[in-house]
Amino acid sequence: MMKRWLSAALFGFSLMAQAKMPVFVSTDWLAQHLDDDHLYIADLSDGMQYARFHIPHAHKVNYAWLIHPQNGLQLSGGSHYMRKVLSQLGIAPEDTVILYDDTGDLNAARLYWELKKLGHDKVALLNGGSVAWVLEQRKMTQHPEPYHKTSYPLPQHDLTDALTAVKRDVLKAIKDPNTLLLDVRSKEEYVGDPRDPRSGHIPTALHFEWINAIDIQHKFMEKDRDTLLKQLAMLGLQDRHQPIIVYCHTGHRAARMFATLTHLGFDHVRVYDGSMQEWSLDKSLPVKQGPAP
């Protein structure tokens, strides 16, 4: 009886281990699993691009559906909102969800972050997205994939707090040398405009533009791990257990960098949902201009 219980327990553990997905899967992986049961492919390219061609079986997902505007800010709607969105899209907890777009997984990473907050482990980004798929001359279609509504449940273990930073967290991080702030906007945005005193960056934040993680010359794929780790080490990001809060303007680009850092093994990364759209509006909060943190 004990042996049977141990066998069942080990089998259950094995299934749980198999459920874990890498952050990125290759085009070869997707091609081999394209017809698998419980595989859900989401295309987050713009509508015109999806209509022209998309990966077979891919459902169209608009980036705007992932945002729940609040008080004029573009924010995450939280678990209750996202479960409704996922139910409308036809995503179920048992699905392996593969996300892609045509901009280096920039849009797709937002849904990746949202699913991770819900504890959905079987989710990954397609490395290179549709750019890599097309350049490799793989099969495309114009046939739209229908939605079959589900009832996505609220998770027992919600990770929203663990993966999201709010204003008070950022204020604490400014004074905490153990927590690193990372601004992933353009250099121009980070430096700020002298004519606009509320432009610039959050004090102490390091700068690493999100697109530097992508090899644009090589099918918009993620740069290799060693290259990225060296780039980040030059900034001072070496401790993969260090708390990191990443931000941009609306959390869009920050979610993409969340995926990169998670891929590299950084295990304490949060996205500041409000980002600079929220921070710059509050005149009581400090803003720094110039190239220095």
C-alpha positions as CSV (number, residue, x, y, z in Angstrom):
1,M,0.0,0.0,0.0
2,M,2.8,2.4,0.9
3,K,4.7,1.5,-2.3
4,R,1.5,2.3,-4.3
5,W,1.1,5.6,-2.5
6,L,4.8,6.5,-3.1
7,S,4.5,5.6,-6.8
8,A,1.4,7.8,-7.2
9,A,3.1,10.6,-5.3
10,L,6.2,10.4,-7.5
11,F,4.1,10.3,-10.6
12,G,2.2,13.4,-9.5
13,F,5.4,15.1,-8.8
14,S,6.7,14.1,-12.2
15,L,3.6,15.6,-13.9
16,M,4.1,18.8,-11.9
17,A,7.7,19.0,-13.0
18,Q,6.7,18.5,-16.6
19,A,4.1,21.3,-16.3
20,K,6.9,23.8,-15.9
21,M,7.8,25.6,-19.1
22,P,10.9,27.5,-20.1
23,V,10.2,31.2,-20.7
24,F,11.0,30.8,-24.4
25,V,10.3,27.9,-26.7
26,S,11.8,27.5,-30.1
27,T,10.0,27.5,-33.4
28,D,11.1,23.8,-33.8
29,W,9.3,23.0,-30.5
30,L,6.1,24.7,-31.6
31,A,6.2,23.0,-35.0
32,Q,6.5,19.6,-33.3
33,H,3.6,20.4,-30.9
34,L,1.3,22.3,-33.2
35,D,-1.5,19.7,-33.1
36,D,-1.2,18.8,-29.5
37,D,-4.3,18.6,-27.3
38,H,-4.6,21.4,-24.8
39,L,-2.2,23.7,-26.8
40,Y,-3.4,27.3,-27.0
41,I,-1.5,29.6,-29.3
42,A,-2.1,33.4,-28.9
43,D,-1.1,35.9,-31.5
44,L,-0.7,39.4,-30.1
45,S,0.4,41.1,-33.3
46,D,-1.9,43.9,-34.5
47,G,-5.2,43.0,-36.2
48,M,-4.0,43.7,-39.7
49,Q,-1.0,41.5,-39.4
50,Y,-3.1,38.6,-38.0
51,A,-5.5,39.0,-40.9
52,R,-2.7,38.8,-43.4
53,F,-1.2,35.6,-42.0
54,H,-0.6,33.9,-38.7
55,I,0.6,30.6,-37.3
56,P,-2.0,27.8,-37.7
57,H,-4.4,27.4,-34.8
58,A,-3.4,30.8,-33.3
59,H,-6.1,32.9,-31.7
60,K,-6.1,36.7,-32.1
61,V,-5.6,38.5,-28.8
62,N,-5.6,42.3,-28.7
63,Y,-3.2,43.9,-26.3
64,A,-5.9,46.3,-25.3
65,W,-7.9,43.4,-23.8
66,L,-5.2,43.0,-21.2
67,I,-5.5,46.5,-19.9
68,H,-8.1,47.8,-17.5
69,P,-7.9,51.6,-17.4
70,Q,-8.2,53.1,-13.9
71,N,-8.2,56.8,-13.1
72,G,-6.8,57.6,-16.5
73,L,-3.9,55.1,-16.1
74,Q,-3.3,52.0,-18.2
75,L,-3.1,49.3,-15.5
76,S,-3.6,45.6,-15.0
77,G,-7.1,44.6,-14.1
78,G,-6.0,42.1,-11.5
79,S,-7.1,38.4,-11.1
80,H,-10.8,38.9,-11.3
81,Y,-10.6,40.9,-14.5
82,M,-8.0,38.6,-16.1
83,R,-10.0,35.4,-15.3
84,K,-12.9,37.0,-17.3
85,V,-10.6,37.8,-20.2
86,L,-9.1,34.3,-20.2
87,S,-12.5,32.7,-20.1
88,Q,-13.6,34.8,-23.1
89,L,-10.5,33.8,-25.0
90,G,-11.1,30.2,-24.3
91,I,-8.0,29.5,-22.2
92,A,-8.2,26.8,-19.6
93,P,-5.9,26.1,-16.6
94,E,-4.8,22.8,-18.2
95,D,-3.7,24.5,-21.4
96,T,-0.2,24.9,-22.5
97,V,-0.2,28.5,-23.7
98,I,2.3,29.7,-26.3
99,L,2.4,33.5,-26.9
100,Y,3.9,35.5,-29.8
101,D,3.7,38.7,-31.8
102,D,5.7,40.4,-34.5
103,T,7.7,42.8,-32.3
104,G,10.1,40.6,-30.4
105,D,7.3,39.3,-28.0
106,L,6.8,42.8,-26.6
107,N,3.0,42.5,-26.6
108,A,3.1,38.8,-25.8
109,A,5.1,39.3,-22.7
110,R,2.3,41.3,-21.1
111,L,0.0,38.3,-21.2
112,Y,2.9,36.1,-20.1
113,W,3.2,38.3,-16.9
114,E,-0.6,38.2,-16.4
115,L,-0.7,34.4,-16.6
116,K,2.3,34.0,-14.3
117,K,0.5,36.2,-11.7
118,L,-2.4,33.7,-11.9
119,G,0.0,30.8,-11.3
120,H,-0.3,29.4,-14.8
121,D,3.0,27.7,-15.2
122,K,2.4,26.1,-18.6
123,V,3.0,29.3,-20.6
124,A,5.9,30.4,-22.8
125,L,6.9,32.9,-25.4
126,L,7.8,31.8,-28.9
127,N,11.4,32.9,-29.3
128,G,11.5,35.3,-32.3
129,G,7.7,35.3,-32.6
130,S,6.2,35.4,-36.1
131,V,9.4,37.0,-37.5
132,A,11.4,33.9,-36.9
133,W,8.5,31.7,-38.0
134,V,8.2,33.5,-41.3
135,L,11.9,33.8,-42.0
136,E,12.1,30.0,-41.5
137,Q,9.4,29.6,-44.2
138,R,7.1,27.7,-41.9
139,K,3.4,27.2,-42.6
140,M,1.1,30.2,-42.1
141,T,-2.6,30.6,-42.5
142,Q,-5.3,33.3,-42.9
143,H,-8.0,31.2,-41.3
144,P,-9.1,32.9,-38.0
145,E,-9.2,30.5,-35.1
146,P,-12.6,30.6,-33.2
147,Y,-12.9,31.1,-29.5
148,H,-14.5,28.4,-27.3
149,K,-15.4,30.1,-24.0
150,T,-14.2,28.5,-20.8
151,S,-14.6,29.3,-17.1
152,Y,-11.1,30.1,-15.9
153,P,-11.1,29.8,-12.1
154,L,-9.5,32.2,-9.7
155,P,-6.2,30.6,-8.6
156,Q,-5.7,29.1,-5.2
157,H,-2.2,30.6,-5.1
158,D,-2.4,34.1,-6.6
159,L,1.1,35.5,-7.3
160,T,0.0,39.1,-8.0
161,D,1.7,40.6,-5.0
162,A,4.8,38.6,-5.5
163,L,5.2,39.8,-9.2
164,T,3.8,43.3,-8.9
165,A,5.2,46.5,-7.4
166,V,3.1,49.5,-6.4
167,K,4.1,53.1,-5.6
168,R,5.0,52.5,-2.0
169,D,7.3,49.6,-3.0
170,V,9.2,51.8,-5.3
171,L,9.5,54.5,-2.7
172,K,11.1,52.0,-0.3
173,A,13.4,50.7,-3.0
174,I,14.9,54.2,-3.6
175,K,16.2,54.0,0.0
176,D,17.0,50.3,0.0
177,P,20.4,49.4,-1.4
178,N,19.4,45.8,-1.6
179,T,16.5,46.4,-4.0
180,L,17.4,47.4,-7.6
181,L,15.2,49.6,-9.7
182,L,15.5,49.1,-13.5
183,D,14.3,51.5,-16.1
184,V,13.8,49.8,-19.5
185,R,12.6,52.8,-21.6
186,S,14.7,54.6,-24.2
187,K,17.8,56.5,-23.2
188,E,16.0,59.8,-24.1
189,E,13.1,59.0,-21.8
190,Y,15.5,58.0,-19.0
191,V,17.5,61.2,-19.3
192,G,14.4,63.4,-19.5
193,D,13.6,66.8,-21.1
194,P,14.9,69.9,-19.2
195,R,11.7,71.6,-20.3
196,D,9.6,69.1,-18.5
197,P,10.5,68.8,-14.8
198,R,8.4,65.6,-14.4
199,S,10.3,63.8,-17.1
200,G,13.4,61.7,-16.4
201,H,13.7,58.6,-14.2
202,I,13.1,57.4,-10.7
203,P,16.2,58.2,-8.5
204,T,18.7,55.3,-8.1
205,A,17.2,53.4,-11.1
206,L,19.6,51.8,-13.5
207,H,19.0,51.9,-17.3
208,F,18.8,49.0,-19.7
209,E,16.5,49.5,-22.7
210,W,14.3,46.4,-23.2
211,I,15.2,46.0,-26.9
212,N,18.8,45.4,-26.0
213,A,17.8,41.9,-25.0
214,I,16.7,41.1,-28.6
215,D,18.9,40.2,-31.5
216,I,17.2,42.2,-34.2
217,Q,19.6,41.0,-36.9
218,H,18.8,37.4,-36.1
219,K,15.1,36.9,-36.4
220,F,14.2,39.1,-33.4
221,M,15.2,36.3,-31.1
222,E,16.4,36.6,-27.5
223,K,20.1,37.2,-27.3
224,D,22.0,34.2,-25.9
225,R,22.2,33.8,-22.2
226,D,25.9,34.6,-21.8
227,T,25.7,37.8,-23.7
228,L,22.7,39.1,-21.7
229,L,24.3,38.1,-18.4
230,K,27.5,40.0,-19.3
231,Q,25.5,43.1,-20.4
232,L,23.5,43.1,-17.1
233,A,26.7,42.4,-15.0
234,M,28.2,45.6,-16.4
235,L,25.3,47.4,-14.9
236,G,25.7,45.7,-11.6
237,L,23.0,43.0,-12.0
238,Q,24.7,39.8,-10.9
239,D,22.9,38.5,-7.9
240,R,20.0,36.5,-9.3
241,H,18.3,36.5,-5.9
242,Q,18.4,40.3,-5.5
243,P,15.0,42.0,-5.5
244,I,14.4,43.9,-8.7
245,I,11.6,46.3,-9.7
246,V,11.4,46.9,-13.4
247,Y,9.4,49.8,-14.9
248,C,8.8,51.7,-18.1
249,H,6.0,54.1,-19.0
250,T,2.9,51.9,-18.7
251,G,4.3,48.5,-17.7
252,H,4.3,47.3,-21.3
253,R,8.1,47.2,-21.9
254,A,8.7,46.3,-18.3
255,A,6.7,43.1,-18.7
256,R,9.0,42.1,-21.6
257,M,12.0,42.7,-19.4
258,F,10.3,40.6,-16.7
259,A,10.4,37.7,-19.2
260,T,14.1,38.3,-20.0
261,L,15.1,38.4,-16.3
262,T,13.0,35.4,-15.5
263,H,14.6,33.5,-18.4
264,L,18.1,34.4,-17.0
265,G,17.2,33.0,-13.6
266,F,16.5,36.2,-11.6
267,D,13.9,34.9,-9.2
268,H,12.7,38.1,-7.4
269,V,11.5,40.3,-10.1
270,R,8.4,42.6,-9.9
271,V,6.8,44.9,-12.5
272,Y,5.8,48.4,-11.3
273,D,2.4,48.3,-12.9
274,G,1.8,52.1,-12.7
275,S,5.3,52.9,-14.0
276,M,6.2,56.4,-15.0
277,Q,2.6,57.2,-16.1
278,E,1.7,57.1,-12.4
279,W,4.9,58.3,-10.9
280,S,5.3,61.4,-13.0
281,L,1.7,62.6,-12.2
282,D,2.4,62.6,-8.4
283,K,4.4,65.8,-7.8
284,S,5.3,64.7,-4.3
285,L,7.5,61.9,-5.8
286,P,11.1,62.6,-6.8
287,V,12.2,62.5,-10.4
288,K,15.8,62.7,-11.6
289,Q,17.1,64.0,-14.9
290,G,20.4,63.1,-16.7
291,P,22.3,59.9,-17.4
292,A,23.2,59.1,-13.8
293,P,21.0,56.9,-11.6
